[in-house]
Amino acid sequence: MTVRVMIPTPLRVYAGKRDSAEFRAGTVGEALAQLTGEFDDLRRHLFTDEGNLRSFVNVYVNGEDIRYLSKEETPTKDGDTISIIPSIAGGSCCE
Amino acid sequence: MSEALNLGINEALVGKIRQHGAESYPNECCGALLGRDANAEAIPARAAREVLEIFPLVNRREDSPRNRFFVTAEDAHDADKAAQAQGLDLIGWYHSHPDHPAKPSEYDREHAWPWYSYIIVSVQNGNPRDMTSWRLQDDRSAFVAEEVEIRNPAKA
């Protein structure tokens, strides 16, 4: 299954300025693993040190948030589009 | 990240960001920066990056708006569409620090994306004060300050 992973603007500098990449993958997790395998510098911006997707990294398959599907186990089929969409967070010092 | 980082922004837009911070006080305000990045353009720019418009947003952190802001993926997508409609790029974000310095916090660092410019305005007792801009280092260890070049509209 060949899927296309759309790369958001702030990460393109780590992917040779590409806005997308295609991989053969059966799940979202496999596609993201191949993405970070090919572009290693993306890894720290997508995943925590523990290997979990960062909370502000939103991943969609054909427009559906994987949090409401099977997360990274969400199966993919030929022609699917995986989108990485930023949400933005921050704030001043204290809780 | 070794190149000099400077961010050009019109004085009027600086005023709008500061006003948004004042109006949102004691809560944090947030919004998007729309403009152009010199590295993405074939023509030389006056600064490494120019803010040409802002897109104010609603702070979605209703549980803790005094010291946190949040832009949903949907709101970020709206900002990106607004940029594209004007032939611009989404180049960063702004937010305020009520009664705190205009310096990125550890929370800012943990949640930042690389490449984007992050403008922070300090709002002290409802009055906007210092405004700074920052970019996350490639290794995520810290922010690097951008030199903010304020353009006078009369001289733009």
gemmi code that builds the backbone of each chain (N, CA, C; Angstrom):
import gemmi

chains = {
    "A": [
        ("MET", (0.852, -1.199, 0.000), (0.000, 0.000, 0.000), (0.884, 1.244, 0.000)),
        ("THR", (0.715, 2.077, -0.994), (1.485, 3.317, -1.073), (0.646, 4.453, -0.551)),
        ("VAL", (1.178, 5.122, 0.472), (0.473, 6.256, 1.065), (1.337, 7.490, 0.940)),
        ("ARG", (0.672, 8.651, 0.905), (1.400, 9.911, 0.827), (1.330, 10.585, 2.184)),
        ("VAL", (2.470, 11.009, 2.690), (2.532, 11.747, 3.949), (2.793, 13.212, 3.620)),
        ("MET", (1.870, 14.065, 4.025), (2.027, 15.507, 3.790), (2.864, 16.098, 4.917)),
        ("ILE", (3.889, 16.851, 4.556), (4.829, 17.400, 5.534), (4.501, 18.870, 5.761)),
        ("PRO", (4.212, 19.279, 7.007), (3.848, 20.680, 7.257), (5.044, 21.611, 7.075)),
        ("THR", (4.726, 22.858, 6.797), (5.758, 23.855, 6.492), (6.928, 23.862, 7.480)),
        ("PRO", (6.667, 23.884, 8.815), (7.801, 24.005, 9.728), (8.738, 22.804, 9.726)),
        ("LEU", (8.365, 21.715, 9.112), (9.224, 20.529, 9.108), (9.895, 20.294, 7.758)),
        ("ARG", (9.535, 21.074, 6.759), (10.049, 20.796, 5.415), (11.548, 20.994, 5.318)),
        ("VAL", (12.086, 21.879, 6.128), (13.528, 22.118, 6.083), (14.298, 20.847, 6.463)),
        ("TYR", (13.649, 19.947, 7.202), (14.309, 18.701, 7.609), (14.043, 17.557, 6.639)),
        ("ALA", (13.251, 17.854, 5.602), (12.887, 16.824, 4.624), (13.284, 17.264, 3.224)),
        ("GLY", (14.400, 17.932, 3.118), (14.855, 18.387, 1.809), (13.900, 19.353, 1.136)),
        ("LYS", (13.155, 20.113, 1.953), (12.176, 21.108, 1.479), (10.978, 20.465, 0.782)),
        ("ARG", (10.827, 19.182, 0.946), (9.702, 18.504, 0.314), (8.418, 18.747, 1.094)),
        ("ASP", (7.299, 18.834, 0.398), (6.016, 19.006, 1.077), (5.277, 17.678, 1.226)),
        ("SER", (5.821, 16.623, 0.685), (5.201, 15.306, 0.855), (6.207, 14.218, 0.518)),
        ("ALA", (5.903, 13.016, 0.944), (6.735, 11.855, 0.632), (5.831, 10.635, 0.589)),
        ("GLU", (6.183, 9.679, -0.238), (5.346, 8.480, -0.371), (6.075, 7.259, 0.158)),
        ("PHE", (5.306, 6.407, 0.821), (5.888, 5.203, 1.402), (4.918, 4.042, 1.225)),
        ("ARG", (5.483, 2.876, 1.256), (4.647, 1.680, 1.294), (4.441, 1.331, 2.765)),
        ("ALA", (3.207, 1.431, 3.239), (2.932, 1.228, 4.667), (1.526, 0.710, 4.861)),
        ("GLY", (1.361, -0.171, 5.849), (0.054, -0.740, 6.125), (-0.673, -0.047, 7.262)),
        ("THR", (0.054, 0.762, 8.023), (-0.550, 1.522, 9.118), (0.065, 2.924, 9.156)),
        ("VAL", (-0.602, 3.794, 9.898), (-0.063, 5.149, 10.084), (1.299, 5.077, 10.753)),
        ("GLY", (1.401, 4.230, 11.760), (2.667, 4.090, 12.475), (3.801, 3.684, 11.568)),
        ("GLU", (3.526, 2.768, 10.658), (4.567, 2.326, 9.717), (4.988, 3.477, 8.809)),
        ("ALA", (4.023, 4.251, 8.368), (4.340, 5.379, 7.482), (5.202, 6.408, 8.208)),
        ("LEU", (4.839, 6.716, 9.462), (5.614, 7.704, 10.218), (7.011, 7.169, 10.530)),
        ("ALA", (7.113, 5.885, 10.758), (8.423, 5.290, 11.016), (9.305, 5.399, 9.777)),
        ("GLN", (8.717, 5.177, 8.631), (9.508, 5.306, 7.401), (9.874, 6.752, 7.131)),
        ("LEU", (8.964, 7.668, 7.463), (9.234, 9.093, 7.277), (10.436, 9.512, 8.125)),
        ("THR", (10.423, 9.130, 9.386), (11.534, 9.523, 10.262), (12.777, 8.681, 9.997)),
        ("GLY", (12.589, 7.527, 9.387), (13.733, 6.734, 8.985), (14.477, 7.397, 7.833)),
        ("GLU", (13.723, 7.948, 6.912), (14.347, 8.624, 5.771), (14.845, 10.012, 6.139)),
        ("PHE", (14.086, 10.693, 7.008), (14.460, 12.050, 7.424), (14.610, 12.054, 8.944)),
        ("ASP", (15.759, 11.650, 9.399), (15.971, 11.425, 10.836), (15.744, 12.675, 11.670)),
        ("ASP", (16.049, 13.858, 11.116), (15.905, 15.093, 11.890), (14.451, 15.417, 12.217)),
        ("LEU", (13.525, 14.753, 11.558), (12.112, 14.990, 11.866), (11.718, 14.349, 13.181)),
        ("ARG", (12.427, 13.316, 13.552), (11.986, 12.483, 14.663), (11.770, 13.275, 15.946)),
        ("ARG", (12.728, 14.108, 16.315), (12.623, 14.785, 17.610), (11.481, 15.790, 17.636)),
        ("HIS", (11.053, 16.263, 16.462), (9.965, 17.242, 16.428), (8.602, 16.564, 16.395)),
        ("LEU", (8.560, 15.297, 16.023), (7.294, 14.557, 15.971), (7.073, 13.698, 17.210)),
        ("PHE", (8.151, 13.176, 17.765), (8.028, 12.207, 18.849), (8.803, 12.662, 20.091)),
        ("THR", (8.280, 12.250, 21.268), (9.010, 12.478, 22.520), (10.174, 11.493, 22.608)),
        ("ASP", (10.999, 11.682, 23.624), (12.111, 10.750, 23.844), (11.608, 9.326, 24.091)),
        ("GLU", (10.369, 9.238, 24.582), (9.793, 7.920, 24.863), (9.181, 7.280, 23.626)),
        ("GLY", (9.204, 8.026, 22.512), (8.680, 7.470, 21.274), (7.202, 7.703, 21.045)),
        ("ASN", (6.598, 8.578, 21.846), (5.180, 8.896, 21.660), (5.030, 10.150, 20.808)),
        ("LEU", (3.966, 10.192, 20.015), (3.696, 11.404, 19.254), (3.526, 12.577, 20.216)),
        ("ARG", (4.165, 13.692, 19.898), (4.008, 14.874, 20.748), (2.550, 15.329, 20.712)),
        ("SER", (2.108, 15.930, 21.836), (0.684, 16.259, 21.982), (0.213, 17.277, 20.963)),
        ("PHE", (1.118, 18.122, 20.473), (0.703, 19.161, 19.542), (0.875, 18.727, 18.084)),
        ("VAL", (1.195, 17.449, 17.891), (1.293, 16.887, 16.543), (0.003, 16.132, 16.267)),
        ("ASN", (-0.780, 16.636, 15.329), (-2.057, 16.012, 14.979), (-1.896, 15.267, 13.655)),
        ("VAL", (-2.327, 14.029, 13.636), (-2.170, 13.207, 12.437), (-3.541, 12.790, 11.930)),
        ("TYR", (-3.759, 13.011, 10.654), (-5.037, 12.694, 10.028), (-4.814, 11.720, 8.877)),
        ("VAL", (-5.769, 10.830, 8.689), (-5.780, 9.976, 7.509), (-7.016, 10.342, 6.686)),
        ("ASN", (-6.780, 10.817, 5.520), (-7.898, 11.254, 4.664), (-8.845, 12.196, 5.414)),
        ("GLY", (-8.264, 13.084, 6.206), (-9.056, 14.083, 6.907), (-9.606, 13.648, 8.248)),
        ("GLU", (-9.367, 12.422, 8.666), (-9.881, 11.944, 9.954), (-8.744, 11.853, 10.976)),
        ("ASP", (-8.979, 12.430, 12.132), (-7.980, 12.439, 13.201), (-7.764, 11.005, 13.704)),
        ("ILE", (-6.527, 10.557, 13.731), (-6.258, 9.167, 14.127), (-6.575, 8.907, 15.594)),
        ("ARG", (-6.698, 9.990, 16.386), (-7.072, 9.799, 17.800), (-8.451, 9.161, 17.894)),
        ("TYR", (-9.293, 9.385, 16.897), (-10.638, 8.845, 16.896), (-10.740, 7.580, 16.051)),
        ("LEU", (-9.632, 7.122, 15.562), (-9.577, 5.873, 14.810), (-8.773, 4.888, 15.666)),
        ("SER", (-7.727, 4.353, 15.153), (-6.924, 3.409, 15.939), (-5.534, 3.962, 16.210)),
        ("LYS", (-5.454, 5.274, 16.307), (-4.193, 5.963, 16.567), (-3.151, 5.492, 15.556)),
        ("GLU", (-1.959, 5.188, 15.991), (-0.931, 4.824, 15.030), (-1.138, 3.437, 14.440)),
        ("GLU", (-2.054, 2.666, 15.003), (-2.389, 1.374, 14.426), (-3.436, 1.493, 13.328)),
        ("THR", (-3.888, 2.705, 13.057), (-4.890, 2.923, 12.019), (-4.390, 2.352, 10.692)),
        ("PRO", (-5.133, 1.437, 10.123), (-4.674, 0.851, 8.850), (-4.772, 1.845, 7.711)),
        ("THR", (-3.881, 1.702, 6.768), (-3.899, 2.547, 5.584), (-4.017, 1.675, 4.344)),
        ("LYS", (-4.567, 2.260, 3.298), (-4.696, 1.540, 2.030), (-4.092, 2.376, 0.917)),
        ("ASP", (-3.928, 1.753, -0.207), (-3.290, 2.393, -1.347), (-3.978, 3.722, -1.687)),
        ("GLY", (-3.180, 4.772, -1.808), (-3.724, 6.067, -2.181), (-4.135, 6.947, -1.017)),
        ("ASP", (-4.035, 6.452, 0.207), (-4.400, 7.270, 1.372), (-3.429, 8.437, 1.537)),
        ("THR", (-3.946, 9.496, 2.146), (-3.109, 10.651, 2.466), (-3.052, 10.821, 3.973)),
        ("ILE", (-1.853, 10.856, 4.497), (-1.638, 11.115, 5.925), (-1.152, 12.549, 6.047)),
        ("SER", (-1.854, 13.337, 6.848), (-1.482, 14.736, 7.039), (-0.995, 14.962, 8.462)),
        ("ILE", (0.088, 15.693, 8.580), (0.609, 16.088, 9.892), (0.256, 17.550, 10.071)),
        ("ILE", (-0.613, 17.831, 11.031), (-1.140, 19.186, 11.209), (-0.712, 19.713, 12.578)),
        ("PRO", (-0.038, 20.864, 12.619), (0.355, 21.428, 13.910), (-0.817, 22.025, 14.671)),
        ("SER", (-0.831, 21.856, 15.974), (-1.548, 22.793, 16.821), (-0.454, 23.522, 17.604)),
        ("ILE", (-0.798, 24.679, 18.085), (0.189, 25.595, 18.638), (-0.127, 25.861, 20.101)),
        ("ALA", (0.851, 25.743, 20.946), (0.635, 25.960, 22.371), (1.849, 26.625, 22.995)),
        ("GLY", (1.603, 27.243, 24.121), (2.690, 27.865, 24.858), (2.128, 28.619, 26.029)),
        ("GLY", (2.957, 29.449, 26.644), (2.490, 30.251, 27.757), (3.625, 30.658, 28.667)),
        ("SER", (3.282, 31.524, 29.608), (4.306, 32.038, 30.522), (4.624, 30.997, 31.579)),
        ("CYS", (5.447, 31.379, 32.510), (6.236, 30.395, 33.255), (5.482, 29.389, 34.076)),
        ("CYS", (4.453, 29.788, 34.793), (4.091, 28.946, 35.917), (2.723, 28.308, 35.745)),
        ("GLU", (2.520, 27.158, 36.371), (1.210, 26.510, 36.382), (0.290, 27.240, 37.341)),
    ],
    "B": [
        ("MET", (21.355, 26.012, 13.173), (20.838, 27.318, 12.726), (21.964, 28.343, 12.835)),
        ("SER", (22.578, 28.730, 11.728), (23.732, 29.583, 11.842), (23.514, 30.951, 11.202)),
        ("GLU", (22.461, 31.089, 10.378), (22.287, 32.370, 9.705), (21.710, 33.402, 10.671)),
        ("ALA", (21.954, 34.700, 10.360), (21.409, 35.779, 11.179), (19.888, 35.744, 11.053)),
        ("LEU", (19.233, 35.941, 12.184), (17.787, 35.904, 12.192), (17.259, 37.289, 12.468)),
        ("ASN", (16.548, 37.856, 11.524), (15.875, 39.113, 11.796), (14.474, 39.064, 11.214)),
        ("LEU", (13.592, 39.745, 11.886), (12.172, 39.728, 11.549), (11.719, 41.155, 11.347)),
        ("GLY", (11.280, 41.464, 10.119), (10.750, 42.786, 9.848), (9.256, 42.806, 10.097)),
        ("ILE", (8.777, 43.892, 10.689), (7.342, 44.010, 10.941), (6.972, 45.473, 10.975)),
        ("ASN", (5.844, 45.796, 10.341), (5.357, 47.158, 10.274), (4.920, 47.654, 11.648)),
        ("GLU", (5.168, 48.931, 11.918), (4.829, 49.519, 13.218), (3.336, 49.351, 13.525)),
        ("ALA", (2.491, 49.463, 12.528), (1.048, 49.329, 12.736), (0.691, 47.916, 13.213)),
        ("LEU", (1.363, 46.908, 12.671), (1.090, 45.527, 13.097), (1.594, 45.294, 14.517)),
        ("VAL", (2.717, 45.905, 14.849), (3.199, 45.830, 16.238), (2.132, 46.394, 17.173)),
        ("GLY", (1.543, 47.502, 16.760), (0.501, 48.110, 17.566), (-0.707, 47.205, 17.737)),
        ("LYS", (-1.066, 46.490, 16.680), (-2.224, 45.581, 16.766), (-1.932, 44.420, 17.706)),
        ("ILE", (-0.712, 43.889, 17.642), (-0.362, 42.790, 18.544), (-0.402, 43.266, 19.982)),
        ("ARG", (0.157, 44.431, 20.236), (0.171, 44.977, 21.593), (-1.245, 45.248, 22.081)),
        ("GLN", (-2.085, 45.751, 21.187), (-3.482, 46.022, 21.558), (-4.208, 44.730, 21.878)),
        ("HIS", (-3.970, 43.703, 21.100), (-4.604, 42.403, 21.362), (-4.193, 41.891, 22.737)),
        ("GLY", (-2.905, 42.066, 23.067), (-2.434, 41.650, 24.386), (-3.121, 42.432, 25.494)),
        ("ALA", (-3.267, 43.742, 25.298), (-3.901, 44.585, 26.309), (-5.374, 44.230, 26.467)),
        ("GLU", (-6.060, 44.011, 25.362), (-7.496, 43.703, 25.417), (-7.746, 42.337, 26.049)),
        ("SER", (-6.808, 41.414, 25.898), (-6.986, 40.048, 26.420), (-6.590, 39.946, 27.882)),
        ("TYR", (-5.830, 40.906, 28.360), (-5.362, 40.874, 29.748), (-6.540, 40.739, 30.719)),
        ("PRO", (-6.464, 39.922, 31.772), (-5.269, 39.234, 32.279), (-4.975, 37.890, 31.611)),
        ("ASN", (-5.697, 37.591, 30.530), (-5.449, 36.325, 29.845), (-4.428, 36.504, 28.731)),
        ("GLU", (-3.892, 35.376, 28.265), (-2.958, 35.413, 27.135), (-3.745, 35.551, 25.846)),
        ("CYS", (-3.222, 36.373, 24.940), (-3.783, 36.449, 23.596), (-2.915, 35.588, 22.686)),
        ("CYS", (-3.424, 35.304, 21.491), (-2.608, 34.572, 20.516), (-3.103, 34.885, 19.111)),
        ("GLY", (-2.217, 34.652, 18.172), (-2.576, 34.880, 16.778), (-1.471, 34.412, 15.858)),
        ("ALA", (-1.740, 34.484, 14.567), (-0.780, 34.015, 13.576), (-0.071, 35.187, 12.903)),
        ("LEU", (1.139, 34.937, 12.474), (1.923, 35.907, 11.720), (1.945, 35.454, 10.261)),
        ("LEU", (1.523, 36.331, 9.382), (1.500, 36.011, 7.960), (2.518, 36.887, 7.251)),
        ("GLY", (3.243, 36.312, 6.327), (4.241, 37.128, 5.636), (5.057, 36.313, 4.674)),
        ("ARG", (6.344, 36.604, 4.600), (7.233, 35.913, 3.666), (8.566, 35.611, 4.341)),
        ("ASP", (9.107, 34.471, 3.939), (10.403, 34.046, 4.423), (11.406, 34.198, 3.282)),
        ("ALA", (12.514, 34.858, 3.536), (13.473, 35.144, 2.465), (13.977, 33.886, 1.802)),
        ("ASN", (14.165, 32.816, 2.589), (14.695, 31.581, 2.021), (13.721, 30.926, 1.071)),
        ("ALA", (12.439, 31.287, 1.198), (11.416, 30.671, 0.351), (11.155, 31.498, -0.892)),
        ("GLU", (11.797, 32.668, -0.968), (11.541, 33.564, -2.078), (12.745, 33.627, -2.998)),
        ("ALA", (12.499, 33.865, -4.273), (13.599, 34.001, -5.221), (14.174, 35.410, -5.200)),
        ("ILE", (13.412, 36.361, -4.625), (13.892, 37.743, -4.617), (14.464, 38.072, -3.251)),
        ("PRO", (15.449, 38.945, -3.184), (16.014, 39.292, -1.880), (15.008, 40.091, -1.054)),
        ("ALA", (15.010, 39.831, 0.229), (14.118, 40.539, 1.146), (14.956, 41.406, 2.064)),
        ("ARG", (14.323, 42.404, 2.675), (15.066, 43.293, 3.555), (15.490, 42.581, 4.828)),
        ("ALA", (14.675, 41.624, 5.249), (15.001, 40.864, 6.455), (14.878, 39.386, 6.121)),
        ("ALA", (15.392, 38.548, 7.014), (15.268, 37.113, 6.784), (13.793, 36.728, 6.664)),
        ("ARG", (12.948, 37.485, 7.323), (11.526, 37.178, 7.317), (10.756, 38.482, 7.544)),
        ("GLU", (9.642, 38.650, 6.858), (8.815, 39.845, 7.001), (7.395, 39.445, 7.406)),
        ("VAL", (6.902, 40.069, 8.474), (5.499, 39.913, 8.848), (4.721, 40.975, 8.084)),
        ("LEU", (3.738, 40.564, 7.290), (2.979, 41.512, 6.469), (1.523, 41.612, 6.903)),
        ("GLU", (1.071, 40.671, 7.714), (-0.273, 40.704, 8.279), (-0.294, 39.860, 9.545)),
        ("ILE", (-1.287, 40.120, 10.385), (-1.512, 39.221, 11.511), (-2.923, 38.666, 11.412)),
        ("PHE", (-3.143, 37.550, 12.061), (-4.452, 36.884, 12.050), (-4.780, 36.555, 13.498)),
        ("PRO", (-5.453, 37.469, 14.217), (-5.760, 37.203, 15.636), (-6.623, 35.969, 15.786)),
        ("LEU", (-6.369, 35.226, 16.833), (-7.101, 33.987, 17.093), (-7.659, 33.989, 18.504)),
        ("VAL", (-8.555, 33.050, 18.765), (-9.114, 32.873, 20.104), (-8.217, 31.902, 20.870)),
        ("ASN", (-7.884, 32.260, 22.095), (-7.124, 31.364, 22.957), (-8.050, 30.246, 23.419)),
        ("ARG", (-7.783, 29.024, 22.987), (-8.697, 27.907, 23.283), (-8.391, 27.241, 24.638)),
        ("ARG", (-7.423, 27.749, 25.372), (-7.145, 27.197, 26.715), (-8.073, 27.855, 27.718)),
        ("GLU", (-9.338, 27.432, 27.722), (-10.335, 28.039, 28.599), (-10.081, 27.679, 30.066)),
        ("ASP", (-9.351, 26.583, 30.304), (-9.110, 26.159, 31.684), (-7.994, 26.953, 32.342)),
        ("SER", (-7.104, 27.522, 31.568), (-5.955, 28.223, 32.145), (-5.466, 29.328, 31.220)),
        ("PRO", (-6.337, 30.281, 30.879), (-5.957, 31.288, 29.879), (-4.992, 32.343, 30.407)),
        ("ARG", (-4.827, 32.409, 31.733), (-3.942, 33.447, 32.270), (-2.488, 33.153, 31.988)),
        ("ASN", (-2.134, 31.872, 31.861), (-0.726, 31.554, 31.644), (-0.508, 30.519, 30.548)),
        ("ARG", (-1.538, 30.231, 29.761), (-1.426, 29.261, 28.664), (-2.255, 29.723, 27.483)),
        ("PHE", (-1.755, 29.403, 26.276), (-2.575, 29.616, 25.099), (-2.548, 28.344, 24.266)),
        ("PHE", (-3.584, 28.182, 23.447), (-3.672, 27.009, 22.587), (-4.390, 27.386, 21.308)),
        ("VAL", (-3.791, 27.016, 20.190), (-4.396, 27.192, 18.867), (-4.684, 25.793, 18.333)),
        ("THR", (-5.942, 25.499, 18.104), (-6.303, 24.167, 17.622), (-5.805, 23.968, 16.193)),
        ("ALA", (-5.774, 22.720, 15.768), (-5.378, 22.414, 14.395), (-6.329, 23.098, 13.411)),
        ("GLU", (-7.611, 23.169, 13.795), (-8.594, 23.806, 12.915), (-8.318, 25.301, 12.791)),
        ("ASP", (-8.024, 25.944, 13.920), (-7.714, 27.376, 13.875), (-6.416, 27.626, 13.112)),
        ("ALA", (-5.444, 26.742, 13.289), (-4.177, 26.883, 12.562), (-4.429, 26.724, 11.063)),
        ("HIS", (-5.317, 25.814, 10.736), (-5.669, 25.612, 9.317), (-6.352, 26.872, 8.771)),
        ("ASP", (-7.231, 27.496, 9.556), (-7.890, 28.742, 9.134), (-6.848, 29.838, 8.898)),
        ("ALA", (-5.860, 29.912, 9.774), (-4.802, 30.921, 9.616), (-4.021, 30.665, 8.330)),
        ("ASP", (-3.768, 29.393, 8.059), (-3.023, 29.048, 6.843), (-3.840, 29.409, 5.593)),
        ("LYS", (-5.142, 29.155, 5.654), (-6.008, 29.511, 4.519), (-6.044, 31.016, 4.323)),
        ("ALA", (-6.082, 31.758, 5.426), (-6.086, 33.221, 5.337), (-4.784, 33.709, 4.697)),
        ("ALA", (-3.688, 33.074, 5.048), (-2.402, 33.457, 4.463), (-2.415, 33.197, 2.958)),
        ("GLN", (-2.851, 32.000, 2.590), (-2.858, 31.646, 1.168), (-3.765, 32.561, 0.368)),
        ("ALA", (-4.905, 32.966, 0.974), (-5.851, 33.848, 0.274), (-5.221, 35.201, -0.039)),
        ("GLN", (-4.232, 35.573, 0.758), (-3.561, 36.857, 0.549), (-2.219, 36.681, -0.153)),
        ("GLY", (-1.950, 35.479, -0.610), (-0.677, 35.245, -1.290), (0.514, 35.277, -0.357)),
        ("LEU", (0.263, 34.984, 0.929), (1.317, 35.014, 1.937), (1.547, 33.620, 2.512)),
        ("ASP", (2.555, 33.514, 3.358), (2.832, 32.270, 4.057), (2.542, 32.439, 5.535)),
        ("LEU", (2.214, 31.348, 6.187), (2.067, 31.345, 7.642), (3.462, 31.176, 8.217)),
        ("ILE", (4.023, 32.227, 8.786), (5.434, 32.202, 9.176), (5.641, 32.171, 10.691)),
        ("GLY", (4.573, 32.269, 11.453), (4.791, 32.193, 12.897), (3.556, 32.548, 13.684)),
        ("TRP", (3.797, 32.786, 14.970), (2.697, 32.990, 15.907), (3.076, 34.073, 16.917)),
        ("TYR", (2.066, 34.712, 17.484), (2.346, 35.633, 18.578), (1.472, 35.265, 19.762)),
        ("HIS", (1.968, 35.561, 20.952), (1.140, 35.448, 22.136), (1.670, 36.410, 23.194)),
        ("SER", (0.884, 36.605, 24.226), (1.279, 37.535, 25.282), (1.624, 36.786, 26.568)),
        ("HIS", (2.421, 37.417, 27.381), (2.742, 36.925, 28.720), (2.243, 37.960, 29.716)),
        ("PRO", (1.019, 37.749, 30.274), (0.496, 38.701, 31.257), (1.337, 38.705, 32.523)),
        ("ASP", (1.858, 39.879, 32.865), (2.650, 40.049, 34.085), (3.859, 39.124, 34.134)),
        ("HIS", (4.382, 38.801, 32.976), (5.610, 38.008, 32.885), (6.461, 38.566, 31.756)),
        ("PRO", (7.766, 38.311, 31.812), (8.668, 38.867, 30.781), (8.393, 38.302, 29.395)),
        ("ALA", (8.818, 39.040, 28.398), (8.659, 38.606, 27.002), (9.782, 37.655, 26.622)),
        ("LYS", (9.900, 36.580, 27.404), (10.908, 35.551, 27.134), (10.209, 34.209, 27.101)),
        ("PRO", (10.651, 33.318, 26.208), (9.988, 32.018, 26.130), (10.190, 31.216, 27.414)),
        ("SER", (9.124, 30.588, 27.839), (9.192, 29.738, 29.024), (9.586, 28.325, 28.617)),
        ("GLU", (9.821, 27.484, 29.609), (10.097, 26.076, 29.336), (8.893, 25.442, 28.641)),
        ("TYR", (7.704, 25.873, 29.047), (6.480, 25.360, 28.411), (6.440, 25.776, 26.940)),
        ("ASP", (6.822, 27.018, 26.668), (6.911, 27.474, 25.276), (7.864, 26.568, 24.496)),
        ("ARG", (9.024, 26.279, 25.074), (10.019, 25.481, 24.373), (9.519, 24.057, 24.106)),
        ("GLU", (8.908, 23.473, 25.118), (8.449, 22.081, 24.974), (7.415, 21.943, 23.861)),
        ("HIS", (6.637, 23.002, 23.635), (5.520, 22.910, 22.690), (5.779, 23.606, 21.366)),
        ("ALA", (6.961, 24.135, 21.184), (7.228, 24.908, 19.961), (7.528, 24.023, 18.766)),
        ("TRP", (7.245, 24.567, 17.608), (7.626, 23.957, 16.339), (8.865, 24.695, 15.852)),
        ("PRO", (9.737, 23.985, 15.162), (10.874, 24.684, 14.551), (10.386, 25.558, 13.400)),
        ("TRP", (11.258, 26.359, 12.884), (11.049, 27.188, 11.704), (10.178, 28.414, 11.951)),
        ("TYR", (9.096, 28.274, 12.678), (8.205, 29.399, 12.939), (8.901, 30.492, 13.758)),
        ("SER", (8.500, 31.736, 13.536), (8.860, 32.843, 14.414), (7.812, 32.935, 15.517)),
        ("TYR", (8.256, 33.117, 16.731), (7.342, 33.246, 17.861), (7.547, 34.633, 18.487)),
        ("ILE", (6.562, 35.510, 18.275), (6.582, 36.828, 18.913), (5.919, 36.708, 20.280)),
        ("ILE", (6.550, 37.296, 21.289), (5.979, 37.337, 22.629), (5.923, 38.791, 23.057)),
        ("VAL", (4.767, 39.213, 23.569), (4.649, 40.557, 24.112), (4.316, 40.450, 25.600)),
        ("SER", (5.070, 41.154, 26.408), (4.801, 41.197, 27.846), (3.724, 42.249, 28.110)),
        ("VAL", (2.714, 41.879, 28.891), (1.661, 42.830, 29.252), (1.645, 42.948, 30.765)),
        ("GLN", (2.066, 44.103, 31.253), (2.195, 44.328, 32.700), (1.024, 45.167, 33.183)),
        ("ASN", (0.221, 44.620, 34.074), (-0.949, 45.335, 34.609), (-1.816, 45.898, 33.492)),
        ("GLY", (-1.929, 45.154, 32.420), (-2.788, 45.563, 31.323), (-2.105, 46.427, 30.285)),
        ("ASN", (-0.843, 46.778, 30.529), (-0.117, 47.643, 29.605), (0.941, 46.856, 28.837)),
        ("PRO", (0.871, 46.884, 27.507), (1.877, 46.142, 26.735), (3.258, 46.771, 26.884)),
        ("ARG", (4.243, 45.941, 27.113), (5.612, 46.414, 27.291), (6.508, 45.810, 26.215)),
        ("ASP", (7.557, 45.112, 26.633), (8.527, 44.558, 25.688), (7.884, 43.581, 24.712)),
        ("MET", (8.405, 43.607, 23.478), (8.004, 42.615, 22.479), (9.257, 42.016, 21.861)),
        ("THR", (9.330, 40.719, 21.847), (10.508, 40.010, 21.337), (10.057, 38.933, 20.360)),
        ("SER", (11.026, 38.363, 19.641), (10.698, 37.268, 18.732), (11.774, 36.204, 18.805)),
        ("TRP", (11.379, 34.947, 18.593), (12.261, 33.816, 18.830), (12.013, 32.697, 17.822)),
        ("ARG", (13.056, 31.891, 17.624), (12.900, 30.666, 16.828), (13.525, 29.497, 17.586)),
        ("LEU", (12.854, 28.362, 17.531), (13.351, 27.174, 18.220), (14.588, 26.632, 17.501)),
        ("GLN", (15.612, 26.289, 18.264), (16.807, 25.675, 17.671), (16.475, 24.290, 17.118)),
        ("ASP", (17.281, 23.859, 16.152), (17.028, 22.577, 15.493), (16.991, 21.416, 16.493)),
        ("ASP", (17.824, 21.475, 17.529), (17.865, 20.366, 18.489), (16.840, 20.520, 19.613)),
        ("ARG", (15.996, 21.550, 19.522), (14.912, 21.801, 20.482), (15.417, 22.201, 21.876)),
        ("SER", (16.683, 22.445, 22.026), (17.219, 22.693, 23.365), (16.909, 24.098, 23.871)),
        ("ALA", (16.709, 25.045, 22.966), (16.497, 26.437, 23.371), (15.954, 27.234, 22.190)),
        ("PHE", (15.558, 28.441, 22.487), (15.174, 29.383, 21.442), (16.361, 30.289, 21.129)),
        ("VAL", (16.379, 30.772, 19.878), (17.331, 31.789, 19.472), (16.549, 33.067, 19.217)),
        ("ALA", (17.040, 34.181, 19.740), (16.335, 35.448, 19.563), (16.460, 35.933, 18.125)),
        ("GLU", (15.361, 36.458, 17.601), (15.366, 37.129, 16.301), (15.441, 38.624, 16.557)),
        ("GLU", (16.213, 39.328, 15.763), (16.227, 40.774, 15.876), (14.976, 41.314, 15.196)),
        ("VAL", (14.174, 42.054, 15.946), (12.938, 42.600, 15.389), (13.220, 43.981, 14.792)),
        ("GLU", (12.948, 44.133, 13.518), (13.148, 45.418, 12.823), (11.770, 46.022, 12.571)),
        ("ILE", (11.473, 47.094, 13.269), (10.144, 47.698, 13.157), (10.166, 48.730, 12.032)),
        ("ARG", (9.278, 48.540, 11.075), (9.184, 49.432, 9.912), (8.178, 50.543, 10.213)),
        ("ASN", (8.561, 51.764, 9.976), (7.620, 52.872, 10.095), (6.775, 52.895, 8.830)),
        ("PRO", (5.459, 52.897, 8.922), (4.619, 52.842, 7.724), (4.940, 53.928, 6.714)),
        ("ALA", (5.350, 55.095, 7.218), (5.630, 56.208, 6.319), (6.866, 55.977, 5.490)),
        ("LYS", (7.743, 55.073, 5.997), (9.001, 54.831, 5.317), (9.032, 53.471, 4.642)),
        ("ALA", (7.914, 52.708, 4.709), (7.892, 51.335, 4.171), (8.113, 51.301, 2.657)),
    ],
}
model = gemmi.Model(1)
for chain_id, residues in chains.items():
    chain = gemmi.Chain(chain_id)
    for i, (resn, *xyz) in enumerate(residues, 1):
        res = gemmi.Residue()
        res.name, res.seqid = resn, gemmi.SeqId(i, " ")
        for name, pos in zip(("N", "CA", "C"), xyz):
            atom = gemmi.Atom()
            atom.name, atom.element = name, gemmi.Element(name[0])
            atom.pos, atom.b_iso = gemmi.Position(*pos), 0.0
            res.add_atom(atom)
        chain.add_residue(res)
    model.add_chain(chain)
structure = gemmi.Structure()
structure.add_model(model)
structure.setup_entities()
